[in-house]
């Protein structure tokens, strides 16, 4: 359940960033594609649509994603996507075959770069005092 919620929330955060964050939108420039995150057993899947510098998401499997990241199960997917060191968690998951990547691996690296724009902004001293 946590993994399903995390994928839904990831879609919401990317949709919001694609509307409000110019740096995020710049990363989307010239990209029209669909990618997917799912469990290897196919029980949980969500695909993300990048079109016209906007991101939307839908539950379920995409017909022809540009890339797909499959996690062994929901628990390992959740652990990987919420790990403090996501790069290390991904690399370990790939080596242990708990994570399988299908399609264009260069786009996987692009997606991982997008996630840095989704972190909450640090509160400044002025906002804390208010």
C-alpha positions in Angstrom: 0.0 0.0 0.0 2.9 2.4 0.8 4.5 1.7 -2.6 1.3 2.4 -4.4 0.8 5.6 -2.5 4.4 6.6 -3.1 4.0 6.2 -6.9 0.7 8.2 -6.8 2.4 11.0 -4.8 5.4 11.0 -7.2 3.0 11.6 -10.0 1.4 14.5 -8.1 4.7 16.0 -7.2 6.0 15.8 -10.8 2.7 17.3 -12.1 3.0 20.2 -9.7 6.7 20.8 -10.5 5.9 20.7 -14.2 3.5 23.5 -13.7 5.4 25.7 -11.2 9.1 25.0 -11.4 10.9 26.5 -14.4 14.1 24.4 -13.8 12.0 21.2 -13.8 10.2 22.2 -17.0 13.5 22.9 -18.6 14.5 19.3 -18.0 11.3 18.2 -19.7 12.0 20.3 -22.8 11.9 18.3 -26.0 10.8 15.1 -24.3 7.5 13.4 -25.2 7.6 10.0 -23.7 5.9 7.5 -21.3 7.8 5.7 -18.6 6.7 3.2 -16.0 7.5 2.1 -12.4 6.1 -1.3 -11.4 6.5 -4.5 -9.4 7.9 -7.4 -11.3 4.8 -9.5 -10.5 2.7 -6.8 -12.2 0.4 -6.2 -9.3 1.4 -2.6 -8.9 2.2 -0.3 -11.8 2.0 3.4 -12.6 3.0 5.1 -15.8 4.0 8.7 -16.2 3.3 10.7 -19.4 5.7 13.5 -20.3 4.2 15.8 -23.0 4.5 19.5 -23.8 6.7 20.1 -20.7 4.0 18.7 -18.4 3.9 15.4 -16.5 0.8 13.4 -15.7 0.4 9.9 -14.4 -2.1 7.0 -14.5 -2.3 3.7 -12.7 -1.6 0.6 -14.6 0.7 -0.6 -17.3 1.7 1.5 -20.3 1.5 -0.1 -23.7 5.0 1.0 -24.9 7.0 2.8 -22.3 10.3 4.4 -23.3 11.7 2.8 -20.2 10.4 0.8 -17.2 11.8 0.2 -13.8 10.6 -3.0 -12.2 11.1 -3.7 -8.5 11.1 -7.2 -7.0 8.2 -6.3 -4.8 6.4 -3.3 -3.3 8.6 -3.3 -0.2 11.9 -3.2 -2.1 10.4 -0.5 -4.4 9.4 1.6 -1.5 12.8 1.1 0.2 14.7 2.0 -2.9 12.7 5.1 -3.8 12.8 6.5 -0.2 16.5 5.6 0.5 18.8 8.4 1.6 21.3 7.4 -1.0 19.1 6.6 -4.0 21.9 6.1 -6.4 23.5 3.4 -4.2 20.2 1.8 -3.5 19.5 1.6 -7.3 22.9 0.2 -8.1 22.6 -2.5 -5.3 19.1 -3.4 -6.5 20.3 -3.8 -10.1 23.3 -5.9 -9.0 21.1 -8.2 -6.9 18.5 -8.3 -9.6 15.9 -6.9 -7.3 15.5 -4.1 -9.9 15.1 -4.7 -13.6 15.3 -1.9 -16.2 13.8 -2.3 -19.6 14.2 0.2 -22.4 16.5 3.2 -22.7 18.8 3.3 -19.7 19.9 6.8 -20.5 16.4 7.9 -19.8 16.5 6.2 -16.4 19.5 8.4 -15.6 17.4 11.4 -16.8 14.5 10.4 -14.5 16.8 10.0 -11.5 18.0 13.6 -12.2 14.5 14.8 -12.2 13.8 13.6 -8.6 16.2 16.3 -7.2 13.6 18.9 -8.1 10.9 17.2 -6.1 12.4 17.6 -2.6 10.7 20.0 -0.3 12.2 23.4 -0.1 14.3 24.2 3.0 12.6 26.8 5.2 14.6 30.0 5.5 15.2 31.7 8.8 12.6 34.4 7.9 9.9 31.9 7.3 10.7 30.1 10.6 10.4 33.3 12.6 7.0 34.1 11.0 
